[in-house]
Amino acid sequence: MTAFNWKILDIKADDGLITEAHYHVTATDSDIEVTTEGNWYFIEPKANTQFADVTEQLVCQWVENESNNSIKARLQEQIDLLNKSKPVVAPWLPQVFTPKIG
């Protein structure tokens, strides 16, 4: 099960209406972790809560809802791909043979 950890790094507002959020999201599944960061420009400035009462959790929810969960979906795609791939030594690094015993 993938866990998503959202953080809002910065917001921009105009007349008390939040117009933009700078977000950072980390998706973790077992020992695999992927992250993304970006700016979300709200289609409609958010005003359903008094500005002084806005929380980071609330802004995260606004971004998730307005993005139709596309941010989380892309992170999940990356986790799924990483779960399928096997680590290899890059061709430019020293190649070391390690026998598998057992």
Backbone as XML, in Angstrom:
<?xml version="1.0"?>
<chain id="A" units="angstrom">
  <residue number="1" name="MET">
    <atom name="N" x="0.842" y="-1.179" z="0.000"/>
    <atom name="CA" x="0.000" y="0.000" z="0.000"/>
    <atom name="C" x="0.886" y="1.240" z="0.000"/>
  </residue>
  <residue number="2" name="THR">
    <atom name="N" x="0.644" y="2.121" z="-0.920"/>
    <atom name="CA" x="1.446" y="3.325" z="-1.043"/>
    <atom name="C" x="0.912" y="4.415" z="-0.115"/>
  </residue>
  <residue number="3" name="ALA">
    <atom name="N" x="1.832" y="5.038" z="0.613"/>
    <atom name="CA" x="1.488" y="6.166" z="1.478"/>
    <atom name="C" x="1.958" y="7.444" z="0.801"/>
  </residue>
  <residue number="4" name="PHE">
    <atom name="N" x="1.119" y="8.460" z="0.832"/>
    <atom name="CA" x="1.438" y="9.745" z="0.225"/>
    <atom name="C" x="1.558" y="10.794" z="1.328"/>
  </residue>
  <residue number="5" name="ASN">
    <atom name="N" x="2.677" y="11.521" z="1.319"/>
    <atom name="CA" x="2.913" y="12.569" z="2.311"/>
    <atom name="C" x="2.990" y="13.906" z="1.585"/>
  </residue>
  <residue number="6" name="TRP">
    <atom name="N" x="1.997" y="14.736" z="1.802"/>
    <atom name="CA" x="1.904" y="16.046" z="1.151"/>
    <atom name="C" x="2.466" y="17.131" z="2.054"/>
  </residue>
  <residue number="7" name="LYS">
    <atom name="N" x="3.135" y="18.098" z="1.438"/>
    <atom name="CA" x="3.589" y="19.294" z="2.144"/>
    <atom name="C" x="3.316" y="20.486" z="1.231"/>
  </residue>
  <residue number="8" name="ILE">
    <atom name="N" x="2.874" y="21.560" z="1.829"/>
    <atom name="CA" x="2.723" y="22.805" z="1.086"/>
    <atom name="C" x="3.891" y="23.692" z="1.499"/>
  </residue>
  <residue number="9" name="LEU">
    <atom name="N" x="4.728" y="24.036" z="0.527"/>
    <atom name="CA" x="5.942" y="24.793" z="0.797"/>
    <atom name="C" x="5.703" y="26.300" z="0.781"/>
  </residue>
  <residue number="10" name="ASP">
    <atom name="N" x="4.687" y="26.719" z="0.027"/>
    <atom name="CA" x="4.426" y="28.150" z="-0.106"/>
    <atom name="C" x="3.050" y="28.319" z="-0.725"/>
  </residue>
  <residue number="11" name="ILE">
    <atom name="N" x="2.414" y="29.426" z="-0.446"/>
    <atom name="CA" x="1.155" y="29.761" z="-1.114"/>
    <atom name="C" x="1.224" y="31.213" z="-1.563"/>
  </residue>
  <residue number="12" name="LYS">
    <atom name="N" x="0.393" y="31.530" z="-2.546"/>
    <atom name="CA" x="0.226" y="32.912" z="-2.993"/>
    <atom name="C" x="-1.256" y="33.227" z="-2.919"/>
  </residue>
  <residue number="13" name="ALA">
    <atom name="N" x="-1.546" y="34.459" z="-2.562"/>
    <atom name="CA" x="-2.933" y="34.866" z="-2.406"/>
    <atom name="C" x="-3.139" y="36.264" z="-2.966"/>
  </residue>
  <residue number="14" name="ASP">
    <atom name="N" x="-4.390" y="36.542" z="-3.300"/>
    <atom name="CA" x="-4.786" y="37.855" z="-3.788"/>
    <atom name="C" x="-6.079" y="38.222" z="-3.068"/>
  </residue>
  <residue number="15" name="ASP">
    <atom name="N" x="-6.055" y="39.272" z="-2.294"/>
    <atom name="CA" x="-7.217" y="39.712" z="-1.508"/>
    <atom name="C" x="-7.764" y="38.604" z="-0.616"/>
  </residue>
  <residue number="16" name="GLY">
    <atom name="N" x="-6.870" y="37.835" z="0.009"/>
    <atom name="CA" x="-7.293" y="36.785" z="0.927"/>
    <atom name="C" x="-7.741" y="35.509" z="0.256"/>
  </residue>
  <residue number="17" name="LEU">
    <atom name="N" x="-7.644" y="35.432" z="-1.074"/>
    <atom name="CA" x="-8.006" y="34.222" z="-1.811"/>
    <atom name="C" x="-6.744" y="33.528" z="-2.274"/>
  </residue>
  <residue number="18" name="ILE">
    <atom name="N" x="-6.607" y="32.265" z="-1.952"/>
    <atom name="CA" x="-5.403" y="31.520" z="-2.337"/>
    <atom name="C" x="-5.480" y="31.201" z="-3.824"/>
  </residue>
  <residue number="19" name="THR">
    <atom name="N" x="-4.459" y="31.618" z="-4.556"/>
    <atom name="CA" x="-4.440" y="31.461" z="-6.008"/>
    <atom name="C" x="-3.445" y="30.408" z="-6.478"/>
  </residue>
  <residue number="20" name="GLU">
    <atom name="N" x="-2.452" y="30.108" z="-5.627"/>
    <atom name="CA" x="-1.386" y="29.186" z="-6.038"/>
    <atom name="C" x="-0.808" y="28.496" z="-4.810"/>
  </residue>
  <residue number="21" name="ALA">
    <atom name="N" x="-0.410" y="27.239" z="-5.002"/>
    <atom name="CA" x="0.240" y="26.484" z="-3.932"/>
    <atom name="C" x="1.471" y="25.788" z="-4.496"/>
  </residue>
  <residue number="22" name="HIS">
    <atom name="N" x="2.587" y="25.909" z="-3.802"/>
    <atom name="CA" x="3.816" y="25.190" z="-4.144"/>
    <atom name="C" x="3.836" y="23.949" z="-3.250"/>
  </residue>
  <residue number="23" name="TYR">
    <atom name="N" x="3.746" y="22.776" z="-3.877"/>
    <atom name="CA" x="3.591" y="21.527" z="-3.123"/>
    <atom name="C" x="4.786" y="20.600" z="-3.307"/>
  </residue>
  <residue number="24" name="HIS">
    <atom name="N" x="4.921" y="19.665" z="-2.380"/>
    <atom name="CA" x="5.919" y="18.597" z="-2.436"/>
    <atom name="C" x="5.199" y="17.334" z="-1.958"/>
  </residue>
  <residue number="25" name="VAL">
    <atom name="N" x="5.274" y="16.266" z="-2.757"/>
    <atom name="CA" x="4.605" y="15.020" z="-2.387"/>
    <atom name="C" x="5.612" y="13.880" z="-2.437"/>
  </residue>
  <residue number="26" name="THR">
    <atom name="N" x="5.621" y="13.063" z="-1.392"/>
    <atom name="CA" x="6.449" y="11.868" z="-1.331"/>
    <atom name="C" x="5.530" y="10.663" z="-1.276"/>
  </residue>
  <residue number="27" name="ALA">
    <atom name="N" x="5.778" y="9.710" z="-2.181"/>
    <atom name="CA" x="5.032" y="8.454" z="-2.186"/>
    <atom name="C" x="5.986" y="7.352" z="-1.736"/>
  </residue>
  <residue number="28" name="THR">
    <atom name="N" x="5.544" y="6.550" z="-0.768"/>
    <atom name="CA" x="6.390" y="5.493" z="-0.217"/>
    <atom name="C" x="5.640" y="4.172" z="-0.233"/>
  </residue>
  <residue number="29" name="ASP">
    <atom name="N" x="6.313" y="3.149" z="-0.742"/>
    <atom name="CA" x="5.761" y="1.786" z="-0.754"/>
    <atom name="C" x="6.914" y="0.853" z="-0.399"/>
  </residue>
  <residue number="30" name="SER">
    <atom name="N" x="6.867" y="0.285" z="0.784"/>
    <atom name="CA" x="7.959" y="-0.547" z="1.307"/>
    <atom name="C" x="9.245" y="0.273" z="1.307"/>
  </residue>
  <residue number="31" name="ASP">
    <atom name="N" x="10.252" y="-0.178" z="0.542"/>
    <atom name="CA" x="11.525" y="0.543" z="0.529"/>
    <atom name="C" x="11.674" y="1.453" z="-0.690"/>
  </residue>
  <residue number="32" name="ILE">
    <atom name="N" x="10.603" y="1.627" z="-1.460"/>
    <atom name="CA" x="10.650" y="2.483" z="-2.647"/>
    <atom name="C" x="10.007" y="3.828" z="-2.317"/>
  </residue>
  <residue number="33" name="GLU">
    <atom name="N" x="10.695" y="4.898" z="-2.713"/>
    <atom name="CA" x="10.189" y="6.239" z="-2.457"/>
    <atom name="C" x="10.392" y="7.092" z="-3.699"/>
  </residue>
  <residue number="34" name="VAL">
    <atom name="N" x="9.358" y="7.792" z="-4.114"/>
    <atom name="CA" x="9.455" y="8.743" z="-5.221"/>
    <atom name="C" x="8.838" y="10.058" z="-4.758"/>
  </residue>
  <residue number="35" name="THR">
    <atom name="N" x="9.347" y="11.150" z="-5.310"/>
    <atom name="CA" x="8.850" y="12.469" z="-4.911"/>
    <atom name="C" x="8.585" y="13.329" z="-6.134"/>
  </residue>
  <residue number="36" name="THR">
    <atom name="N" x="7.761" y="14.324" z="-5.932"/>
    <atom name="CA" x="7.526" y="15.338" z="-6.951"/>
    <atom name="C" x="7.272" y="16.659" z="-6.247"/>
  </residue>
  <residue number="37" name="GLU">
    <atom name="N" x="7.508" y="17.706" z="-6.976"/>
    <atom name="CA" x="7.307" y="19.049" z="-6.447"/>
    <atom name="C" x="6.817" y="19.916" z="-7.587"/>
  </residue>
  <residue number="38" name="GLY">
    <atom name="N" x="5.930" y="20.831" z="-7.289"/>
    <atom name="CA" x="5.429" y="21.698" z="-8.345"/>
    <atom name="C" x="4.584" y="22.825" z="-7.801"/>
  </residue>
  <residue number="39" name="ASN">
    <atom name="N" x="4.060" y="23.603" z="-8.719"/>
    <atom name="CA" x="3.163" y="24.701" z="-8.386"/>
    <atom name="C" x="1.794" y="24.385" z="-8.960"/>
  </residue>
  <residue number="40" name="TRP">
    <atom name="N" x="0.775" y="24.559" z="-8.142"/>
    <atom name="CA" x="-0.587" y="24.362" z="-8.610"/>
    <atom name="C" x="-1.272" y="25.723" z="-8.644"/>
  </residue>
  <residue number="41" name="TYR">
    <atom name="N" x="-1.776" y="26.082" z="-9.806"/>
    <atom name="CA" x="-2.484" y="27.343" z="-9.992"/>
    <atom name="C" x="-3.980" y="27.018" z="-9.991"/>
  </residue>
  <residue number="42" name="PHE">
    <atom name="N" x="-4.684" y="27.456" z="-8.980"/>
    <atom name="CA" x="-6.093" y="27.119" z="-8.843"/>
    <atom name="C" x="-6.927" y="27.773" z="-9.940"/>
  </residue>
  <residue number="43" name="ILE">
    <atom name="N" x="-7.849" y="26.990" z="-10.493"/>
    <atom name="CA" x="-8.744" y="27.498" z="-11.531"/>
    <atom name="C" x="-9.577" y="28.644" z="-10.964"/>
  </residue>
  <residue number="44" name="GLU">
    <atom name="N" x="-10.115" y="28.412" z="-9.784"/>
    <atom name="CA" x="-10.855" y="29.443" z="-9.056"/>
    <atom name="C" x="-10.136" y="29.662" z="-7.728"/>
  </residue>
  <residue number="45" name="PRO">
    <atom name="N" x="-9.793" y="30.894" z="-7.398"/>
    <atom name="CA" x="-9.164" y="31.131" z="-6.091"/>
    <atom name="C" x="-10.022" y="30.561" z="-4.969"/>
  </residue>
  <residue number="46" name="LYS">
    <atom name="N" x="-9.374" y="30.006" z="-3.961"/>
    <atom name="CA" x="-10.072" y="29.325" z="-2.876"/>
    <atom name="C" x="-10.468" y="30.304" z="-1.785"/>
  </residue>
  <residue number="47" name="ALA">
    <atom name="N" x="-11.765" y="30.271" z="-1.419"/>
    <atom name="CA" x="-12.253" y="31.205" z="-0.409"/>
    <atom name="C" x="-13.324" y="30.600" z="0.482"/>
  </residue>
  <residue number="48" name="ASN">
    <atom name="N" x="-13.449" y="29.283" z="0.500"/>
    <atom name="CA" x="-14.508" y="28.687" z="1.305"/>
    <atom name="C" x="-14.139" y="28.604" z="2.781"/>
  </residue>
  <residue number="49" name="THR">
    <atom name="N" x="-12.992" y="29.136" z="3.154"/>
    <atom name="CA" x="-12.530" y="29.182" z="4.543"/>
    <atom name="C" x="-11.878" y="30.540" z="4.771"/>
  </residue>
  <residue number="50" name="GLN">
    <atom name="N" x="-12.077" y="31.117" z="5.947"/>
    <atom name="CA" x="-11.397" y="32.370" z="6.270"/>
    <atom name="C" x="-9.892" y="32.153" z="6.146"/>
  </residue>
  <residue number="51" name="PHE">
    <atom name="N" x="-9.188" y="33.109" z="5.576"/>
    <atom name="CA" x="-7.757" y="32.955" z="5.325"/>
    <atom name="C" x="-7.007" y="32.563" z="6.593"/>
  </residue>
  <residue number="52" name="ALA">
    <atom name="N" x="-7.344" y="33.141" z="7.711"/>
    <atom name="CA" x="-6.651" y="32.840" z="8.972"/>
    <atom name="C" x="-6.874" y="31.400" z="9.427"/>
  </residue>
  <residue number="53" name="ASP">
    <atom name="N" x="-7.927" y="30.758" z="8.921"/>
    <atom name="CA" x="-8.256" y="29.388" z="9.325"/>
    <atom name="C" x="-7.768" y="28.332" z="8.337"/>
  </residue>
  <residue number="54" name="VAL">
    <atom name="N" x="-7.123" y="28.760" z="7.256"/>
    <atom name="CA" x="-6.624" y="27.809" z="6.254"/>
    <atom name="C" x="-5.473" y="27.012" z="6.856"/>
  </residue>
  <residue number="55" name="THR">
    <atom name="N" x="-5.515" y="25.693" z="6.650"/>
    <atom name="CA" x="-4.450" y="24.813" z="7.138"/>
    <atom name="C" x="-3.713" y="24.195" z="5.954"/>
  </residue>
  <residue number="56" name="GLU">
    <atom name="N" x="-2.541" y="23.674" z="6.236"/>
    <atom name="CA" x="-1.775" y="22.976" z="5.198"/>
    <atom name="C" x="-2.581" y="21.798" z="4.659"/>
  </residue>
  <residue number="57" name="GLN">
    <atom name="N" x="-3.227" y="21.063" z="5.543"/>
    <atom name="CA" x="-4.046" y="19.907" z="5.144"/>
    <atom name="C" x="-5.157" y="20.328" z="4.183"/>
  </residue>
  <residue number="58" name="LEU">
    <atom name="N" x="-5.777" y="21.459" z="4.447"/>
    <atom name="CA" x="-6.856" y="21.947" z="3.601"/>
    <atom name="C" x="-6.343" y="22.288" z="2.203"/>
  </residue>
  <residue number="59" name="VAL">
    <atom name="N" x="-5.205" y="22.966" z="2.126"/>
    <atom name="CA" x="-4.626" y="23.323" z="0.826"/>
    <atom name="C" x="-4.225" y="22.056" z="0.066"/>
  </residue>
  <residue number="60" name="CYS">
    <atom name="N" x="-3.662" y="21.075" z="0.775"/>
    <atom name="CA" x="-3.316" y="19.791" z="0.136"/>
    <atom name="C" x="-4.564" y="19.159" z="-0.480"/>
  </residue>
  <residue number="61" name="GLN">
    <atom name="N" x="-5.656" y="19.181" z="0.257"/>
    <atom name="CA" x="-6.912" y="18.597" z="-0.234"/>
    <atom name="C" x="-7.417" y="19.337" z="-1.461"/>
  </residue>
  <residue number="62" name="TRP">
    <atom name="N" x="-7.296" y="20.669" z="-1.459"/>
    <atom name="CA" x="-7.710" y="21.452" z="-2.625"/>
    <atom name="C" x="-6.911" y="21.055" z="-3.859"/>
  </residue>
  <residue number="63" name="VAL">
    <atom name="N" x="-5.588" y="20.909" z="-3.699"/>
    <atom name="CA" x="-4.739" y="20.533" z="-4.836"/>
    <atom name="C" x="-5.110" y="19.136" z="-5.311"/>
  </residue>
  <residue number="64" name="GLU">
    <atom name="N" x="-5.254" y="18.197" z="-4.389"/>
    <atom name="CA" x="-5.635" y="16.827" z="-4.768"/>
    <atom name="C" x="-6.953" y="16.811" z="-5.522"/>
  </residue>
  <residue number="65" name="ASN">
    <atom name="N" x="-7.939" y="17.502" z="-5.000"/>
    <atom name="CA" x="-9.264" y="17.499" z="-5.626"/>
    <atom name="C" x="-9.238" y="18.142" z="-7.003"/>
  </residue>
  <residue number="66" name="GLU">
    <atom name="N" x="-8.605" y="19.297" z="-7.107"/>
    <atom name="CA" x="-8.602" y="20.002" z="-8.386"/>
    <atom name="C" x="-7.771" y="19.264" z="-9.437"/>
  </residue>
  <residue number="67" name="SER">
    <atom name="N" x="-6.764" y="18.526" z="-9.006"/>
    <atom name="CA" x="-5.931" y="17.773" z="-9.952"/>
    <atom name="C" x="-6.572" y="16.433" z="-10.321"/>
  </residue>
  <residue number="68" name="ASN">
    <atom name="N" x="-7.744" y="16.145" z="-9.746"/>
    <atom name="CA" x="-8.406" y="14.847" z="-9.951"/>
    <atom name="C" x="-7.471" y="13.694" z="-9.602"/>
  </residue>
  <residue number="69" name="ASN">
    <atom name="N" x="-6.658" y="13.900" z="-8.588"/>
    <atom name="CA" x="-5.702" y="12.905" z="-8.096"/>
    <atom name="C" x="-4.648" y="12.501" z="-9.127"/>
  </residue>
  <residue number="70" name="SER">
    <atom name="N" x="-4.450" y="13.330" z="-10.156"/>
    <atom name="CA" x="-3.462" y="12.985" z="-11.189"/>
    <atom name="C" x="-2.037" y="12.985" z="-10.641"/>
  </residue>
  <residue number="71" name="ILE">
    <atom name="N" x="-1.749" y="13.811" z="-9.652"/>
    <atom name="CA" x="-0.406" y="13.849" z="-9.067"/>
    <atom name="C" x="-0.121" y="12.520" z="-8.374"/>
  </residue>
  <residue number="72" name="LYS">
    <atom name="N" x="-1.066" y="12.067" z="-7.568"/>
    <atom name="CA" x="-0.904" y="10.789" z="-6.883"/>
    <atom name="C" x="-0.845" y="9.630" z="-7.886"/>
  </residue>
  <residue number="73" name="ALA">
    <atom name="N" x="-1.636" y="9.700" z="-8.937"/>
    <atom name="CA" x="-1.654" y="8.623" z="-9.940"/>
    <atom name="C" x="-0.298" y="8.497" z="-10.630"/>
  </residue>
  <residue number="74" name="ARG">
    <atom name="N" x="0.329" y="9.619" z="-10.978"/>
    <atom name="CA" x="1.640" y="9.574" z="-11.635"/>
    <atom name="C" x="2.705" y="9.011" z="-10.699"/>
  </residue>
  <residue number="75" name="LEU">
    <atom name="N" x="2.656" y="9.403" z="-9.420"/>
    <atom name="CA" x="3.604" y="8.841" z="-8.454"/>
    <atom name="C" x="3.392" y="7.341" z="-8.303"/>
  </residue>
  <residue number="76" name="GLN">
    <atom name="N" x="2.137" y="6.903" z="-8.283"/>
    <atom name="CA" x="1.845" y="5.473" z="-8.163"/>
    <atom name="C" x="2.364" y="4.714" z="-9.385"/>
  </residue>
  <residue number="77" name="GLU">
    <atom name="N" x="2.236" y="5.291" z="-10.575"/>
    <atom name="CA" x="2.780" y="4.660" z="-11.789"/>
    <atom name="C" x="4.285" y="4.455" z="-11.653"/>
  </residue>
  <residue number="78" name="GLN">
    <atom name="N" x="4.988" y="5.450" z="-11.120"/>
    <atom name="CA" x="6.431" y="5.345" z="-10.949"/>
    <atom name="C" x="6.783" y="4.260" z="-9.929"/>
  </residue>
  <residue number="79" name="ILE">
    <atom name="N" x="6.037" y="4.205" z="-8.827"/>
    <atom name="CA" x="6.259" y="3.155" z="-7.814"/>
    <atom name="C" x="6.053" y="1.788" z="-8.442"/>
  </residue>
  <residue number="80" name="ASP">
    <atom name="N" x="4.973" y="1.632" z="-9.212"/>
    <atom name="CA" x="4.672" y="0.349" z="-9.849"/>
    <atom name="C" x="5.790" y="-0.072" z="-10.796"/>
  </residue>
  <residue number="81" name="LEU">
    <atom name="N" x="6.309" y="0.867" z="-11.573"/>
    <atom name="CA" x="7.408" y="0.554" z="-12.492"/>
    <atom name="C" x="8.669" y="0.158" z="-11.731"/>
  </residue>
  <residue number="82" name="LEU">
    <atom name="N" x="8.955" y="0.871" z="-10.648"/>
    <atom name="CA" x="10.145" y="0.552" z="-9.853"/>
    <atom name="C" x="10.006" y="-0.810" z="-9.174"/>
  </residue>
  <residue number="83" name="ASN">
    <atom name="N" x="8.799" y="-1.189" z="-8.810"/>
    <atom name="CA" x="8.574" y="-2.511" z="-8.217"/>
    <atom name="C" x="8.868" y="-3.632" z="-9.214"/>
  </residue>
  <residue number="84" name="LYS">
    <atom name="N" x="8.708" y="-3.349" z="-10.506"/>
    <atom name="CA" x="8.929" y="-4.358" z="-11.542"/>
    <atom name="C" x="10.386" y="-4.442" z="-11.992"/>
  </residue>
  <residue number="85" name="SER">
    <atom name="N" x="11.123" y="-3.339" z="-11.853"/>
    <atom name="CA" x="12.492" y="-3.327" z="-12.366"/>
    <atom name="C" x="13.469" y="-3.851" z="-11.322"/>
  </residue>
  <residue number="86" name="LYS">
    <atom name="N" x="14.592" y="-4.336" z="-11.818"/>
    <atom name="CA" x="15.652" y="-4.855" z="-10.950"/>
    <atom name="C" x="16.847" y="-3.917" z="-11.022"/>
  </residue>
  <residue number="87" name="PRO">
    <atom name="N" x="17.488" y="-3.657" z="-9.889"/>
    <atom name="CA" x="18.658" y="-2.776" z="-9.924"/>
    <atom name="C" x="19.802" y="-3.409" z="-10.711"/>
  </residue>
  <residue number="88" name="VAL">
    <atom name="N" x="20.497" y="-2.584" z="-11.458"/>
    <atom name="CA" x="21.666" y="-3.028" z="-12.221"/>
    <atom name="C" x="22.796" y="-2.033" z="-12.003"/>
  </residue>
  <residue number="89" name="VAL">
    <atom name="N" x="24.001" y="-2.469" z="-12.304"/>
    <atom name="CA" x="25.150" y="-1.578" z="-12.215"/>
    <atom name="C" x="25.232" y="-0.799" z="-13.513"/>
  </residue>
  <residue number="90" name="ALA">
    <atom name="N" x="25.331" y="0.516" z="-13.416"/>
    <atom name="CA" x="25.426" y="1.358" z="-14.608"/>
    <atom name="C" x="26.660" y="0.966" z="-15.411"/>
  </residue>
  <residue number="91" name="PRO">
    <atom name="N" x="26.583" y="1.006" z="-16.744"/>
    <atom name="CA" x="27.689" y="0.558" z="-17.599"/>
    <atom name="C" x="29.004" y="1.301" z="-17.350"/>
  </residue>
  <residue number="92" name="TRP">
    <atom name="N" x="28.967" y="2.523" z="-16.888"/>
    <atom name="CA" x="30.184" y="3.299" z="-16.685"/>
    <atom name="C" x="30.833" y="3.054" z="-15.323"/>
  </residue>
  <residue number="93" name="LEU">
    <atom name="N" x="30.145" y="2.294" z="-14.460"/>
    <atom name="CA" x="30.711" y="1.962" z="-13.155"/>
    <atom name="C" x="31.452" y="0.629" z="-13.224"/>
  </residue>
  <residue number="94" name="PRO">
    <atom name="N" x="32.382" y="0.376" z="-12.294"/>
    <atom name="CA" x="33.085" y="-0.908" z="-12.298"/>
    <atom name="C" x="32.089" y="-2.066" z="-12.180"/>
  </residue>
  <residue number="95" name="GLN">
    <atom name="N" x="32.262" y="-3.030" z="-13.026"/>
    <atom name="CA" x="31.378" y="-4.192" z="-13.034"/>
    <atom name="C" x="31.952" y="-5.249" z="-12.093"/>
  </residue>
  <residue number="96" name="VAL">
    <atom name="N" x="31.158" y="-5.681" z="-11.161"/>
    <atom name="CA" x="31.597" y="-6.652" z="-10.160"/>
    <atom name="C" x="30.688" y="-7.882" z="-10.269"/>
  </residue>
  <residue number="97" name="PHE">
    <atom name="N" x="31.310" y="-9.024" z="-10.421"/>
    <atom name="CA" x="30.561" y="-10.286" z="-10.464"/>
    <atom name="C" x="30.352" y="-10.790" z="-9.035"/>
  </residue>
  <residue number="98" name="THR">
    <atom name="N" x="29.099" y="-11.007" z="-8.682"/>
    <atom name="CA" x="28.778" y="-11.543" z="-7.371"/>
    <atom name="C" x="27.916" y="-12.778" z="-7.573"/>
  </residue>
  <residue number="99" name="PRO">
    <atom name="N" x="28.481" y="-13.966" z="-7.264"/>
    <atom name="CA" x="27.691" y="-15.176" z="-7.471"/>
    <atom name="C" x="26.556" y="-15.286" z="-6.455"/>
  </residue>
  <residue number="100" name="LYS">
    <atom name="N" x="25.446" y="-15.832" z="-6.906"/>
    <atom name="CA" x="24.322" y="-16.092" z="-6.013"/>
    <atom name="C" x="24.468" y="-17.499" z="-5.482"/>
  </residue>
  <residue number="101" name="ILE">
    <atom name="N" x="24.519" y="-17.629" z="-4.189"/>
    <atom name="CA" x="24.659" y="-18.938" z="-3.577"/>
    <atom name="C" x="23.346" y="-19.281" z="-2.893"/>
  </residue>
  <residue number="102" name="GLY">
    <atom name="N" x="22.862" y="-20.474" z="-3.196"/>
    <atom name="CA" x="21.648" y="-20.908" z="-2.513"/>
    <atom name="C" x="20.462" y="-20.938" z="-3.320"/>
  </residue>
</chain>
